[in-house]
Amino acid sequence: NGPGNGDDDAYDIVYGLDNNLYVAGKTIANNLFSDFTVISLKLNSQERWVYHYNGEADSNDEAYSIAYGRDGNIYVCGYSTNNNTAADFTVISLTSDGRERWVYSYNGSANGNDCAQSIIYGIEGNLYICGYTTNNQTNIDFTVISLEPLPAIEERKSISLHKLKINNFGREIEFIFNLSQSMKIPVSIYDPLGKKILSFDINGKEGVFSYKKDLSNMPPGIYLLRVEIGNKISNRKLIILK
């Protein structure tokens, strides 16, 4: 029950890879307007945390859709009401423990009501959000926006020295890394339909080093190669030759 004892709603729910539940909706605040709200629960229904977001206009805000990223972060979309721009198309990223990473807002050209209604996390690591925006001359428009799930500012510093180069020699792939510290590097390969074909970990060492992987058991074709280096995700097209 929100602090305003009003009409609260849950609109969407996702099961995280960490075996927790994440729910998006709205709760009524003390000012009797709704807040953009995300709640995380354990599987036994025990509350883990509650996150509220209130737009700068101190008016109605709501979260309509939620996704759990392969990077372990939460992505939520809806609308927030801001000064001079009415309701804005809004996407918010949270860590799995409920800390805000970033807030993205988009305002249509007419400064009218805009809203994000559904969000997905693509297999290549980008976000896709659909909804509507209000624009000059065309009124309410069907809108799709794609975003990179950028790491939070404090996280960007830790990945600035990580570099990756991939050489594909027919059925063998060579990874060349330049790492600022030793770390485990998860690698996944997906087919064009998004099905995971292969996954493995590379034990990365500080400095420059290379790692070769034999792909002779994979059929020829075009694949998506996904490499996770710290908080950064690199997605590359992979072509396996005959």
N, C-alpha and C positions, 0 to 999 in steps of 0.2 A: 504494500500500500504506500503510495507516494505521500510526501509530507503535507500536501494540500487536501488529502482525503477526498479527492475527486475521482473522475473516471480514468483509470489507468488501462493501458492495452499492451499486449505482447503481439507483435506482428510476424516475427520470423525467429527461427531457432536453428542452430547448427551444432553438430557433434564434432568436437575438436580432436585432432590427432593425439592430444594429451589426455584423452578420455574425460574431458569436462564438457559441460554444456554452456552455450553462449546464446543469449536471448536479446533481441532488439525490439524496442517499442517506445512507449511514452509513459511518463508519470506526471501527475499534477503537482506543481510546486506550491509553495506558500502564497505566491502571488496569483494563484488560480490559473496560470497558464501552464501548458505542457512543456516538459523538458525531454530532449533527445536522450534516451536511456538505454544502457546495455547492462545486463546482469549475467554473471557467471555462476553456475551451480555445479556441485559435485553430482555424481550419478545417484547418490542417496538423497538428493534434493537439498543438501546443506549449502547455504549461500557462501560463495567465495569472495565476491566483491560486487559493488554497484557503481556504475559510472554515469554521471549526468553531464549533459552539455547544454548550455543556455546561450543562444545567440545574443549579439550585442544590443538588440532592440528590447531584450527582456520580455519577449512575447512567446508565441507557440513555436516549438521545435519538436520534431518527431523522427525516429529511426524506423525505417521500413524493411530493410533487408540486411543480412549479415553473412559474411564468408570467413572461413578459417583458412589462412594462407599456408602454403607448403613451407613458408619461411617461419611458421610458428606464431605469426601475428594475426590480429583480428582486424577485419575491414567492414565498416558499417556505413550504410548510406541512408539518406532521407532528406530532410530540409531543416534549415535554421533561419530564423527571422532576424534580419539585420537592419540597421539604420539606412534609410534612403533607397534600399534595394528590395524591400519586401522579403518574401520567402526565397531563399537561395538553395540551389542544387548543392548538396553537401555530402562529403565523404570524410570519414574519420578513421584513423588507424590507431589501434591500441595494442599494447603488449598483452600476452596471455595472462599477466597478473594485474591487468586493468589500468596500466599507465598510458597516458595519451602520448602518441608518437608525433602525429601531425593532423591538421585539419585543412581540408580543401573545400573551397566554395566556388560555385560558378553562378554568375548573374546574367540572365538573358538581356538582350539589348534594350528591351522595353521597361526594365526595372520592375517587372511584374512578378507574379508567383512562379517559382521554378521548383522542381522536386525530383530527386533521385529515388526510383522505386524498386530497383533490383540490382544486385551486384554479384559478380562471379570472379574467382581468381583463376586465370588461365594457366594451362600447363607450362607455358613459356615464362610465367612469372609476372605477367601484367594483369591489371585490374580492368574489368569491363563493367560499365554502369549504364543503365538505361532509365529513362524517365521523360520529363518534359521541361521545356523552357519557354518563356514568353518573350517574343521578339517584336520589334517594330515591323509593321505592315503585314506580317504573317501570323500574328497572334500566338497561339499555343502550338509549339512544334515538337514532334517526335525527336528525341535526343538520345544519342549514345556517346559516351565519353570514355576514353581509355587512359589510364594512368599507370605510371611505373610506381611500384610500392616502395618509394624511396625510404631509406633508413632514417631514423631520427637524427637530428644534428649531432648529438653526442656520440652516435654510432658511426657517423661518416668518418671521423678521425681515425678510427681503428682499422678501416679498410683502405685508406688512401695509399698505402704502400703495397697492396696486393695487386699483382699483375698476372695475367693468364694469356698464354699463346697456345693454340691447338694446331698441330700439323696432322693431316689425315693422309696416310699413305695406303690407299686401297683398303685392305682389311686390318690395318694396324693404325692405332691412333696414339700420338705422343702429346702429352701435356707438359708444358714448360711453365713453371711457376717462379715468381719472385715474391717471397712471403716475408713479412715483417716479424713473424713468429711461427713456431711450429703449431700445427693444428690438423685435425681430421677433416678431410674434404670429401663430402658425399657427392657421388656422380650418378646420374640417372639417364637412361635413354628411352625415348617414347616413340611409338610409331605415329603416322599421320592422324590416327583416330584418337590419340591421347592415351593409349594403353602402354603401361610401363613394360618394356621388354627386358631391361637389364638394369641392375643397380649395384654399385660397389663403392667402397671407401678407399681413399688414398691417404696414407699417413704422411702429410706434408711436413717438410723440415724448413726451418728458417733459412732464408737466403734463396739462391737460384738453384733449382734442381729439376730434373725431368722424370717423367713416369710414362712407360709404354703399356698399352693394353691391346691384347690380341682379340680381334673381332671376327675371326675366321668362321665362327659358328653362326654368325648372323647372316640372314639372306640379304642379297643386294637390295638397295632402296634408299629412300630419303627419310631421315629420322631427325628428331629434336634431341639435342644433347644439353643436359642441364647440369651445371657445376655450381656448388655452393661453397663460397670462400668467405668464411666468417659470416658477416651479416649481408653479404652481397651475393646475388644470384646471377650467373652468366648463362645465357641461352644461345646456342649456336646450331645452325643447320649442319647435319652430319650426312654425308653421302657415302654409302658402302658400295664399292665397285665389284664387278664380277671377277 
